[in-house]
Amino acid sequence: MARRLQYYTATYMECRIDVNHQAGTYVVRVAGRLTDVQVPDLLRVCGTLAPLQLDLAQLDSANSVGIEALQRLQKAGAQIVGASHFIQLLLDANHSVKE
């Protein structure tokens, strides 16, 4: 059974970050547009959750800072699911995640 923990909404609902706990995994759903404005919230929310799955099915777009944040989370062990072909291309195209 899913249990809603919390959600964070950036100004004007540009991006929604919703956290649920399902079957022993934290699922963070990111919806809308992920930019440098929302990245600190995303990293803060995801920083304490494990195991972590990022559901990007409702993510419409992300700027380079948002893509880099998703790559960092993935490199740290987060599983990315539901990414559109466009978002997946952005994630795959930029392999230069800084340490």
N, C-alpha and C positions, 0 to 999 in steps of 0.2 A: 504494500500500500504506500502510495506516495505521500510524503509529508512536506508541506510547503514551509520553508524556513524563513525566507526573507526575499525581498527584491529591492533593487536600487534603480532609480529612474533619473536620468540626466535631465537637464533643463529642456523644456518643450518636448519631452518624450522622443528625443532623437534616438535614444538607445535604451533598451530595457534589459536588465540583468536579473534573471530569476533563478533562485536556487531551490532545488528539491533533493531529497534523499530517497533513492529508490534501490531496493535490493542490495544494500551495502555500498552503493556508489553515490557520490554527490554529482548531480547533473546540473550544470550551469547552462541555462538557455540565454543566448544573446540575440536580441531582436533589434532591427532598425539599422542605424548607421553607427559604426564603432570608429571613433576618432580619438585623438590625443586627449580630448576633454574627458572621455569616459574611461580611458585606460587605467588611471590610478584606482578607480573604483573596481574595475575588473580584476586587477592584480591583487588588491586588498581582499576582495571576496574569495578569490581562488587560492590565495596564499596559504590558507590554513586547512584546505579541504583535500582529503585523499581517501580512497582513490577518486579521481576526478574525470568526468566526461564533459566536454564542451559541445553542446548541441547548437549548431549554427544554422539550422534549417530556416530560421526567420531572420537571419542576418542579411540585409540587403546590400550593404557596402561597408568598406573599411578603408581608411587612409593608411599610409605607410606605417605610421606609429601603431595603429590598431593591428595591422597584419604582423608587425614585429612582436607585439605583445602575445598574439595567438601562437606564433612560432615559439616564443620563449616558454609558454605554458606547455606546448606540445613536447618540446625538448625536455622539460622537467617531468614528463610522464603523463600529461593529460591526453586522453583519447578524444580526437575530434570526430564528430559524427554530423551528418545532415548538411554538410557544407554544399552550397550550390557549385556548379561547375566553375562559375566566375570566381568565387571565393577560393575554391581549391586551386585554381590556376595561380591566383595571387600568393597563396601559401607555398605552392611548389616553386614558383618563379624566383622568389627572393630567398635564397638559402643563406644569406649573409647575416645570420643572427649573431649579434655581438655578445660576447661573454660578460 
